[in-house]
């Protein structure tokens, strides 16, 4: 279990550092929203589906909010 967490963290860090140009406001919002949604799902002890669903919904909401803020 610990190895899986370490691998997931390393993969996420690699994904974020592999960007060759600055992220747009929508992309930043999507990353933040997905992280918050997934964290809330994990903290409440949800099932795998609830955690993934929380991350997807948070990412979508974060993208929309980030795009709306970035356009102003």
PyMOL Python script that loads the backbone (N, CA, C, O; Angstrom):
from pymol import cmd

cmd.read_pdbstr("""\
ATOM      1  N   UNK A   1       0.819  -1.188   0.000  1.00  0.00           N
ATOM      2  CA  UNK A   1       0.000   0.000   0.000  1.00  0.00           C
ATOM      3  C   UNK A   1       0.866   1.258   0.000  1.00  0.00           C
ATOM      4  O   UNK A   1       0.571   2.221  -0.707  1.00  0.00           O
ATOM      5  N   UNK A   2       1.922   1.245   0.784  1.00  0.00           N
ATOM      6  CA  UNK A   2       2.803   2.402   0.856  1.00  0.00           C
ATOM      7  C   UNK A   2       3.525   2.597  -0.476  1.00  0.00           C
ATOM      8  O   UNK A   2       3.705   3.727  -0.930  1.00  0.00           O
ATOM      9  N   UNK A   3       3.933   1.503  -1.091  1.00  0.00           N
ATOM     10  CA  UNK A   3       4.630   1.596  -2.383  1.00  0.00           C
ATOM     11  C   UNK A   3       3.700   2.184  -3.435  1.00  0.00           C
ATOM     12  O   UNK A   3       4.135   2.990  -4.257  1.00  0.00           O
ATOM     13  N   UNK A   4       2.439   1.798  -3.424  1.00  0.00           N
ATOM     14  CA  UNK A   4       1.478   2.337  -4.389  1.00  0.00           C
ATOM     15  C   UNK A   4       1.312   3.839  -4.212  1.00  0.00           C
ATOM     16  O   UNK A   4       1.210   4.565  -5.200  1.00  0.00           O
ATOM     17  N   UNK A   5       1.285   4.311  -2.988  1.00  0.00           N
ATOM     18  CA  UNK A   5       1.162   5.746  -2.737  1.00  0.00           C
ATOM     19  C   UNK A   5       2.397   6.501  -3.212  1.00  0.00           C
ATOM     20  O   UNK A   5       2.284   7.564  -3.824  1.00  0.00           O
ATOM     21  N   UNK A   6       3.566   5.954  -2.932  1.00  0.00           N
ATOM     22  CA  UNK A   6       4.806   6.597  -3.362  1.00  0.00           C
ATOM     23  C   UNK A   6       4.867   6.668  -4.887  1.00  0.00           C
ATOM     24  O   UNK A   6       5.245   7.696  -5.449  1.00  0.00           O
ATOM     25  N   UNK A   7       4.498   5.585  -5.548  1.00  0.00           N
ATOM     26  CA  UNK A   7       4.495   5.573  -7.016  1.00  0.00           C
ATOM     27  C   UNK A   7       3.510   6.598  -7.561  1.00  0.00           C
ATOM     28  O   UNK A   7       3.818   7.299  -8.525  1.00  0.00           O
ATOM     29  N   UNK A   8       2.327   6.693  -6.956  1.00  0.00           N
ATOM     30  CA  UNK A   8       1.330   7.668  -7.411  1.00  0.00           C
ATOM     31  C   UNK A   8       1.824   9.092  -7.240  1.00  0.00           C
ATOM     32  O   UNK A   8       1.610   9.930  -8.116  1.00  0.00           O
ATOM     33  N   UNK A   9       2.477   9.375  -6.130  1.00  0.00           N
ATOM     34  CA  UNK A   9       2.994  10.723  -5.888  1.00  0.00           C
ATOM     35  C   UNK A   9       4.110  11.058  -6.873  1.00  0.00           C
ATOM     36  O   UNK A   9       4.160  12.168  -7.403  1.00  0.00           O
ATOM     37  N   UNK A  10       4.999  10.108  -7.118  1.00  0.00           N
ATOM     38  CA  UNK A  10       6.090  10.343  -8.069  1.00  0.00           C
ATOM     39  C   UNK A  10       5.548  10.553  -9.483  1.00  0.00           C
ATOM     40  O   UNK A  10       6.044  11.404 -10.222  1.00  0.00           O
ATOM     41  N   UNK A  11       4.537   9.780  -9.853  1.00  0.00           N
ATOM     42  CA  UNK A  11       3.947   9.944 -11.185  1.00  0.00           C
ATOM     43  C   UNK A  11       3.251  11.296 -11.318  1.00  0.00           C
ATOM     44  O   UNK A  11       3.353  11.940 -12.361  1.00  0.00           O
ATOM     45  N   UNK A  12       2.547  11.732 -10.278  1.00  0.00           N
ATOM     46  CA  UNK A  12       1.885  13.036 -10.320  1.00  0.00           C
ATOM     47  C   UNK A  12       2.908  14.163 -10.414  1.00  0.00           C
ATOM     48  O   UNK A  12       2.717  15.122 -11.162  1.00  0.00           O
ATOM     49  N   UNK A  13       3.990  14.044  -9.654  1.00  0.00           N
ATOM     50  CA  UNK A  13       5.034  15.066  -9.721  1.00  0.00           C
ATOM     51  C   UNK A  13       5.681  15.087 -11.099  1.00  0.00           C
ATOM     52  O   UNK A  13       5.978  16.160 -11.625  1.00  0.00           O
ATOM     53  N   UNK A  14       5.900  13.931 -11.682  1.00  0.00           N
ATOM     54  CA  UNK A  14       6.468  13.871 -13.028  1.00  0.00           C
ATOM     55  C   UNK A  14       5.550  14.468 -14.064  1.00  0.00           C
ATOM     56  O   UNK A  14       6.005  15.130 -14.997  1.00  0.00           O
ATOM     57  N   UNK A  15       4.254  14.238 -13.908  1.00  0.00           N
ATOM     58  CA  UNK A  15       3.283  14.808 -14.841  1.00  0.00           C
ATOM     59  C   UNK A  15       3.279  16.327 -14.751  1.00  0.00           C
ATOM     60  O   UNK A  15       3.251  17.010 -15.775  1.00  0.00           O
ATOM     61  N   UNK A  16       3.307  16.852 -13.546  1.00  0.00           N
ATOM     62  CA  UNK A  16       3.276  18.299 -13.379  1.00  0.00           C
ATOM     63  C   UNK A  16       4.568  18.967 -13.819  1.00  0.00           C
ATOM     64  O   UNK A  16       4.533  20.089 -14.324  1.00  0.00           O
ATOM     65  N   UNK A  17       5.693  18.316 -13.643  1.00  0.00           N
ATOM     66  CA  UNK A  17       6.959  18.925 -14.024  1.00  0.00           C
ATOM     67  C   UNK A  17       7.281  18.713 -15.497  1.00  0.00           C
ATOM     68  O   UNK A  17       8.218  19.325 -16.012  1.00  0.00           O
ATOM     69  N   UNK A  18       6.534  17.868 -16.182  1.00  0.00           N
ATOM     70  CA  UNK A  18       6.810  17.595 -17.586  1.00  0.00           C
ATOM     71  C   UNK A  18       6.182  18.623 -18.523  1.00  0.00           C
ATOM     72  O   UNK A  18       6.384  18.548 -19.735  1.00  0.00           O
ATOM     73  N   UNK A  19       5.439  19.563 -17.998  1.00  0.00           N
ATOM     74  CA  UNK A  19       4.807  20.572 -18.847  1.00  0.00           C
ATOM     75  C   UNK A  19       5.888  21.485 -19.428  1.00  0.00           C
ATOM     76  O   UNK A  19       6.736  21.994 -18.695  1.00  0.00           O
ATOM     77  N   UNK A  20       5.852  21.690 -20.746  1.00  0.00           N
ATOM     78  CA  UNK A  20       6.889  22.491 -21.388  1.00  0.00           C
ATOM     79  C   UNK A  20       6.475  23.943 -21.573  1.00  0.00           C
ATOM     80  O   UNK A  20       7.246  24.735 -22.116  1.00  0.00           O
ATOM     81  N   UNK A  21       5.278  24.310 -21.135  1.00  0.00           N
ATOM     82  CA  UNK A  21       4.841  25.695 -21.191  1.00  0.00           C
ATOM     83  C   UNK A  21       3.952  25.963 -19.982  1.00  0.00           C
ATOM     84  O   UNK A  21       3.425  25.027 -19.382  1.00  0.00           O
ATOM     85  N   UNK A  22       3.782  27.221 -19.625  1.00  0.00           N
ATOM     86  CA  UNK A  22       2.958  27.529 -18.450  1.00  0.00           C
ATOM     87  C   UNK A  22       1.516  27.040 -18.627  1.00  0.00           C
ATOM     88  O   UNK A  22       0.973  27.042 -19.732  1.00  0.00           O
ATOM     89  N   UNK A  23       0.923  26.630 -17.528  1.00  0.00           N
ATOM     90  CA  UNK A  23      -0.452  26.157 -17.552  1.00  0.00           C
ATOM     91  C   UNK A  23      -1.412  27.344 -17.661  1.00  0.00           C
ATOM     92  O   UNK A  23      -1.144  28.419 -17.125  1.00  0.00           O
ATOM     93  N   UNK A  24      -2.518  27.141 -18.351  1.00  0.00           N
ATOM     94  CA  UNK A  24      -3.545  28.172 -18.427  1.00  0.00           C
ATOM     95  C   UNK A  24      -4.325  28.195 -17.113  1.00  0.00           C
ATOM     96  O   UNK A  24      -4.178  27.310 -16.270  1.00  0.00           O
ATOM     97  N   UNK A  25      -5.150  29.217 -16.961  1.00  0.00           N
ATOM     98  CA  UNK A  25      -5.952  29.322 -15.734  1.00  0.00           C
ATOM     99  C   UNK A  25      -6.897  28.137 -15.593  1.00  0.00           C
ATOM    100  O   UNK A  25      -7.103  27.636 -14.488  1.00  0.00           O
ATOM    101  N   UNK A  26      -7.477  27.681 -16.712  1.00  0.00           N
ATOM    102  CA  UNK A  26      -8.377  26.532 -16.662  1.00  0.00           C
ATOM    103  C   UNK A  26      -7.659  25.269 -16.240  1.00  0.00           C
ATOM    104  O   UNK A  26      -8.200  24.476 -15.469  1.00  0.00           O
ATOM    105  N   UNK A  27      -6.448  25.070 -16.733  1.00  0.00           N
ATOM    106  CA  UNK A  27      -5.679  23.879 -16.372  1.00  0.00           C
ATOM    107  C   UNK A  27      -5.264  23.913 -14.910  1.00  0.00           C
ATOM    108  O   UNK A  27      -5.301  22.888 -14.230  1.00  0.00           O
ATOM    109  N   UNK A  28      -4.871  25.082 -14.423  1.00  0.00           N
ATOM    110  CA  UNK A  28      -4.530  25.205 -13.005  1.00  0.00           C
ATOM    111  C   UNK A  28      -5.747  24.903 -12.133  1.00  0.00           C
ATOM    112  O   UNK A  28      -5.639  24.212 -11.120  1.00  0.00           O
ATOM    113  N   UNK A  29      -6.909  25.429 -12.538  1.00  0.00           N
ATOM    114  CA  UNK A  29      -8.136  25.171 -11.789  1.00  0.00           C
ATOM    115  C   UNK A  29      -8.505  23.703 -11.791  1.00  0.00           C
ATOM    116  O   UNK A  29      -8.957  23.169 -10.778  1.00  0.00           O
ATOM    117  N   UNK A  30      -8.310  23.036 -12.944  1.00  0.00           N
ATOM    118  CA  UNK A  30      -8.625  21.609 -13.039  1.00  0.00           C
ATOM    119  C   UNK A  30      -7.728  20.788 -12.121  1.00  0.00           C
ATOM    120  O   UNK A  30      -8.202  19.874 -11.447  1.00  0.00           O
ATOM    121  N   UNK A  31      -6.432  21.107 -12.089  1.00  0.00           N
ATOM    122  CA  UNK A  31      -5.519  20.374 -11.207  1.00  0.00           C
ATOM    123  C   UNK A  31      -5.880  20.586  -9.737  1.00  0.00           C
ATOM    124  O   UNK A  31      -5.911  19.638  -8.953  1.00  0.00           O
ATOM    125  N   UNK A  32      -6.151  21.829  -9.378  1.00  0.00           N
ATOM    126  CA  UNK A  32      -6.517  22.119  -7.995  1.00  0.00           C
ATOM    127  C   UNK A  32      -7.835  21.485  -7.604  1.00  0.00           C
ATOM    128  O   UNK A  32      -7.956  20.911  -6.521  1.00  0.00           O
ATOM    129  N   UNK A  33      -8.825  21.586  -8.477  1.00  0.00           N
ATOM    130  CA  UNK A  33     -10.132  21.002  -8.186  1.00  0.00           C
ATOM    131  C   UNK A  33     -10.079  19.493  -8.069  1.00  0.00           C
ATOM    132  O   UNK A  33     -10.727  18.908  -7.201  1.00  0.00           O
ATOM    133  N   UNK A  34      -9.299  18.855  -8.950  1.00  0.00           N
ATOM    134  CA  UNK A  34      -9.159  17.399  -8.879  1.00  0.00           C
ATOM    135  C   UNK A  34      -8.474  16.978  -7.582  1.00  0.00           C
ATOM    136  O   UNK A  34      -8.862  15.992  -6.957  1.00  0.00           O
ATOM    137  N   UNK A  35      -7.462  17.728  -7.189  1.00  0.00           N
ATOM    138  CA  UNK A  35      -6.760  17.404  -5.949  1.00  0.00           C
ATOM    139  C   UNK A  35      -7.675  17.574  -4.739  1.00  0.00           C
ATOM    140  O   UNK A  35      -7.681  16.739  -3.835  1.00  0.00           O
ATOM    141  N   UNK A  36      -8.439  18.650  -4.730  1.00  0.00           N
ATOM    142  CA  UNK A  36      -9.352  18.890  -3.606  1.00  0.00           C
ATOM    143  C   UNK A  36     -10.451  17.825  -3.566  1.00  0.00           C
ATOM    144  O   UNK A  36     -10.762  17.291  -2.501  1.00  0.00           O
ATOM    145  N   UNK A  37     -11.041  17.517  -4.735  1.00  0.00           N
ATOM    146  CA  UNK A  37     -12.093  16.507  -4.784  1.00  0.00           C
ATOM    147  C   UNK A  37     -11.610  15.135  -4.350  1.00  0.00           C
ATOM    148  O   UNK A  37     -12.304  14.428  -3.619  1.00  0.00           O
ATOM    149  N   UNK A  38     -10.424  14.761  -4.799  1.00  0.00           N
ATOM    150  CA  UNK A  38      -9.859  13.473  -4.421  1.00  0.00           C
ATOM    151  C   UNK A  38      -9.513  13.447  -2.935  1.00  0.00           C
ATOM    152  O   UNK A  38      -9.751  12.451  -2.253  1.00  0.00           O
ATOM    153  N   UNK A  39      -8.954  14.545  -2.440  1.00  0.00           N
ATOM    154  CA  UNK A  39      -8.608  14.615  -1.018  1.00  0.00           C
ATOM    155  C   UNK A  39      -9.815  14.512  -0.119  1.00  0.00           C
ATOM    156  O   UNK A  39      -9.776  13.843   0.914  1.00  0.00           O
ATOM    157  N   UNK A  40     -10.894  15.177  -0.509  1.00  0.00           N
ATOM    158  CA  UNK A  40     -12.121  15.091   0.293  1.00  0.00           C
ATOM    159  C   UNK A  40     -12.668  13.664   0.264  1.00  0.00           C
ATOM    160  O   UNK A  40     -13.111  13.143   1.287  1.00  0.00           O
ATOM    161  N   UNK A  41     -12.634  13.035  -0.915  1.00  0.00           N
ATOM    162  CA  UNK A  41     -13.103  11.651  -1.013  1.00  0.00           C
ATOM    163  C   UNK A  41     -12.291  10.707  -0.145  1.00  0.00           C
ATOM    164  O   UNK A  41     -12.845   9.806   0.484  1.00  0.00           O
ATOM    165  N   UNK A  42     -10.980  10.908  -0.108  1.00  0.00           N
ATOM    166  CA  UNK A  42     -10.121  10.059   0.720  1.00  0.00           C
ATOM    167  C   UNK A  42     -10.333  10.334   2.210  1.00  0.00           C
ATOM    168  O   UNK A  42     -10.375   9.408   3.019  1.00  0.00           O
ATOM    169  N   UNK A  43     -10.464  11.602   2.560  1.00  0.00           N
ATOM    170  CA  UNK A  43     -10.611  11.958   3.972  1.00  0.00           C
ATOM    171  C   UNK A  43     -11.914  11.446   4.564  1.00  0.00           C
ATOM    172  O   UNK A  43     -11.975  11.114   5.748  1.00  0.00           O
ATOM    173  N   UNK A  44     -12.959  11.382   3.741  1.00  0.00           N
ATOM    174  CA  UNK A  44     -14.239  10.900   4.253  1.00  0.00           C
ATOM    175  C   UNK A  44     -14.333   9.380   4.234  1.00  0.00           C
ATOM    176  O   UNK A  44     -15.324   8.812   4.694  1.00  0.00           O
ATOM    177  N   UNK A  45     -13.308   8.721   3.705  1.00  0.00           N
ATOM    178  CA  UNK A  45     -13.292   7.265   3.698  1.00  0.00           C
ATOM    179  C   UNK A  45     -14.193   6.663   2.645  1.00  0.00           C
ATOM    180  O   UNK A  45     -14.744   5.578   2.834  1.00  0.00           O
ATOM    181  N   UNK A  46     -14.345   7.365   1.535  1.00  0.00           N
ATOM    182  CA  UNK A  46     -15.210   6.882   0.467  1.00  0.00           C
ATOM    183  C   UNK A  46     -14.610   5.689  -0.256  1.00  0.00           C
ATOM    184  O   UNK A  46     -13.418   5.406  -0.134  1.00  0.00           O
ATOM    185  N   UNK A  47     -15.446   5.001  -1.005  1.00  0.00           N
ATOM    186  CA  UNK A  47     -14.972   3.878  -1.803  1.00  0.00           C
ATOM    187  C   UNK A  47     -14.145   4.397  -2.971  1.00  0.00           C
ATOM    188  O   UNK A  47     -14.058   5.604  -3.198  1.00  0.00           O
ATOM    189  N   UNK A  48     -13.543   3.475  -3.707  1.00  0.00           N
ATOM    190  CA  UNK A  48     -12.710   3.869  -4.843  1.00  0.00           C
ATOM    191  C   UNK A  48     -13.505   4.691  -5.848  1.00  0.00           C
ATOM    192  O   UNK A  48     -13.012   5.696  -6.358  1.00  0.00           O
ATOM    193  N   UNK A  49     -14.725   4.272  -6.131  1.00  0.00           N
ATOM    194  CA  UNK A  49     -15.565   4.992  -7.083  1.00  0.00           C
ATOM    195  C   UNK A  49     -15.895   6.398  -6.611  1.00  0.00           C
ATOM    196  O   UNK A  49     -15.932   7.332  -7.412  1.00  0.00           O
ATOM    197  N   UNK A  50     -16.135   6.553  -5.320  1.00  0.00           N
ATOM    198  CA  UNK A  50     -16.443   7.879  -4.776  1.00  0.00           C
ATOM    199  C   UNK A  50     -15.235   8.797  -4.847  1.00  0.00           C
ATOM    200  O   UNK A  50     -15.371   9.987  -5.134  1.00  0.00           O
ATOM    201  N   UNK A  51     -14.050   8.250  -4.588  1.00  0.00           N
ATOM    202  CA  UNK A  51     -12.827   9.054  -4.636  1.00  0.00           C
ATOM    203  C   UNK A  51     -12.540   9.498  -6.072  1.00  0.00           C
ATOM    204  O   UNK A  51     -12.229  10.664  -6.314  1.00  0.00           O
ATOM    205  N   UNK A  52     -12.646   8.575  -7.011  1.00  0.00           N
ATOM    206  CA  UNK A  52     -12.401   8.911  -8.420  1.00  0.00           C
ATOM    207  C   UNK A  52     -13.462   9.894  -8.912  1.00  0.00           C
ATOM    208  O   UNK A  52     -13.144  10.855  -9.612  1.00  0.00           O
ATOM    209  N   UNK A  53     -14.703   9.655  -8.551  1.00  0.00           N
ATOM    210  CA  UNK A  53     -15.783  10.559  -8.937  1.00  0.00           C
ATOM    211  C   UNK A  53     -15.582  11.957  -8.375  1.00  0.00           C
ATOM    212  O   UNK A  53     -15.818  12.950  -9.064  1.00  0.00           O
ATOM    213  N   UNK A  54     -15.147  12.031  -7.126  1.00  0.00           N
ATOM    214  CA  UNK A  54     -14.869  13.328  -6.517  1.00  0.00           C
ATOM    215  C   UNK A  54     -13.760  14.066  -7.249  1.00  0.00           C
ATOM    216  O   UNK A  54     -13.835  15.280  -7.441  1.00  0.00           O
ATOM    217  N   UNK A  55     -12.730  13.332  -7.658  1.00  0.00           N
ATOM    218  CA  UNK A  55     -11.640  13.943  -8.411  1.00  0.00           C
ATOM    219  C   UNK A  55     -12.089  14.435  -9.775  1.00  0.00           C
ATOM    220  O   UNK A  55     -11.686  15.511 -10.218  1.00  0.00           O
ATOM    221  N   UNK A  56     -12.930  13.641 -10.445  1.00  0.00           N
ATOM    222  CA  UNK A  56     -13.422  14.044 -11.765  1.00  0.00           C
ATOM    223  C   UNK A  56     -14.342  15.254 -11.671  1.00  0.00           C
ATOM    224  O   UNK A  56     -14.220  16.188 -12.463  1.00  0.00           O
ATOM    225  N   UNK A  57     -15.244  15.245 -10.727  1.00  0.00           N
ATOM    226  CA  UNK A  57     -16.164  16.373 -10.566  1.00  0.00           C
ATOM    227  C   UNK A  57     -15.388  17.626 -10.144  1.00  0.00           C
ATOM    228  O   UNK A  57     -15.637  18.715 -10.661  1.00  0.00           O
ATOM    229  N   UNK A  58     -14.462  17.473  -9.222  1.00  0.00           N
ATOM    230  CA  UNK A  58     -13.653  18.611  -8.792  1.00  0.00           C
ATOM    231  C   UNK A  58     -12.806  19.166  -9.919  1.00  0.00           C
ATOM    232  O   UNK A  58     -12.653  20.381 -10.044  1.00  0.00           O
ATOM    233  N   UNK A  59     -12.253  18.280 -10.745  1.00  0.00           N
ATOM    234  CA  UNK A  59     -11.454  18.736 -11.884  1.00  0.00           C
ATOM    235  C   UNK A  59     -12.291  19.505 -12.891  1.00  0.00           C
ATOM    236  O   UNK A  59     -11.860  20.538 -13.404  1.00  0.00           O
ATOM    237  N   UNK A  60     -13.488  19.005 -13.174  1.00  0.00           N
ATOM    238  CA  UNK A  60     -14.373  19.701 -14.110  1.00  0.00           C
ATOM    239  C   UNK A  60     -14.807  21.057 -13.588  1.00  0.00           C
ATOM    240  O   UNK A  60     -14.794  22.047 -14.320  1.00  0.00           O
ATOM    241  N   UNK A  61     -15.190  21.098 -12.327  1.00  0.00           N
ATOM    242  CA  UNK A  61     -15.604  22.369 -11.729  1.00  0.00           C
ATOM    243  C   UNK A  61     -14.435  23.343 -11.660  1.00  0.00           C
ATOM    244  O   UNK A  61     -14.607  24.536 -11.908  1.00  0.00           O
ATOM    245  N   UNK A  62     -13.250  22.846 -11.325  1.00  0.00           N
ATOM    246  CA  UNK A  62     -12.072  23.700 -11.265  1.00  0.00           C
ATOM    247  C   UNK A  62     -11.702  24.265 -12.620  1.00  0.00           C
ATOM    248  O   UNK A  62     -11.288  25.419 -12.723  1.00  0.00           O
ATOM    249  N   UNK A  63     -11.850  23.453 -13.669  1.00  0.00           N
ATOM    250  CA  UNK A  63     -11.554  23.941 -15.017  1.00  0.00           C
ATOM    251  C   UNK A  63     -12.501  25.065 -15.403  1.00  0.00           C
ATOM    252  O   UNK A  63     -12.071  26.099 -15.915  1.00  0.00           O
ATOM    253  N   UNK A  64     -13.795  24.862 -15.156  1.00  0.00           N
ATOM    254  CA  UNK A  64     -14.772  25.892 -15.502  1.00  0.00           C
ATOM    255  C   UNK A  64     -14.530  27.174 -14.724  1.00  0.00           C
ATOM    256  O   UNK A  64     -14.581  28.264 -15.294  1.00  0.00           O
ATOM    257  N   UNK A  65     -14.267  27.056 -13.432  1.00  0.00           N
ATOM    258  CA  UNK A  65     -14.011  28.232 -12.611  1.00  0.00           C
ATOM    259  C   UNK A  65     -12.709  28.924 -13.023  1.00  0.00           C
ATOM    260  O   UNK A  65     -12.655  30.151 -13.106  1.00  0.00           O
ATOM    261  N   UNK A  66     -11.668  28.140 -13.278  1.00  0.00           N
ATOM    262  CA  UNK A  66     -10.395  28.731 -13.693  1.00  0.00           C
ATOM    263  C   UNK A  66     -10.503  29.437 -15.032  1.00  0.00           C
ATOM    264  O   UNK A  66      -9.901  30.494 -15.225  1.00  0.00           O
ATOM    265  N   UNK A  67     -11.261  28.868 -15.960  1.00  0.00           N
ATOM    266  CA  UNK A  67     -11.457  29.505 -17.260  1.00  0.00           C
ATOM    267  C   UNK A  67     -12.245  30.804 -17.106  1.00  0.00           C
ATOM    268  O   UNK A  67     -11.921  31.811 -17.735  1.00  0.00           O
ATOM    269  N   UNK A  68     -13.277  30.776 -16.269  1.00  0.00           N
ATOM    270  CA  UNK A  68     -14.083  31.981 -16.064  1.00  0.00           C
ATOM    271  C   UNK A  68     -13.252  33.092 -15.414  1.00  0.00           C
ATOM    272  O   UNK A  68     -13.374  34.256 -15.794  1.00  0.00           O
ATOM    273  N   UNK A  69     -12.423  32.744 -14.454  1.00  0.00           N
ATOM    274  CA  UNK A  69     -11.596  33.745 -13.795  1.00  0.00           C
ATOM    275  C   UNK A  69     -10.515  34.245 -14.744  1.00  0.00           C
ATOM    276  O   UNK A  69     -10.199  35.434 -14.750  1.00  0.00           O
ATOM    277  N   UNK A  70      -9.947  33.351 -15.543  1.00  0.00           N
ATOM    278  CA  UNK A  70      -8.876  33.737 -16.460  1.00  0.00           C
ATOM    279  C   UNK A  70      -9.351  34.642 -17.576  1.00  0.00           C
ATOM    280  O   UNK A  70      -8.552  35.396 -18.131  1.00  0.00           O
ATOM    281  N   UNK A  71     -10.627  34.591 -17.922  1.00  0.00           N
ATOM    282  CA  UNK A  71     -11.146  35.435 -18.982  1.00  0.00           C
ATOM    283  C   UNK A  71     -11.394  36.873 -18.539  1.00  0.00           C
ATOM    284  O   UNK A  71     -11.591  37.754 -19.375  1.00  0.00           O
ATOM    285  N   UNK A  72     -11.385  37.108 -17.273  1.00  0.00           N
ATOM    286  CA  UNK A  72     -11.679  38.469 -16.772  1.00  0.00           C
ATOM    287  C   UNK A  72     -10.439  39.277 -16.612  1.00  0.00           C
ATOM    288  O   UNK A  72     -10.506  40.436 -16.203  1.00  0.00           O
TER     289      UNK A  72
END
""", "prot")
cmd.dss("prot")
cmd.show_as("cartoon", "prot")
cmd.util.cbc("prot")
cmd.orient("prot")
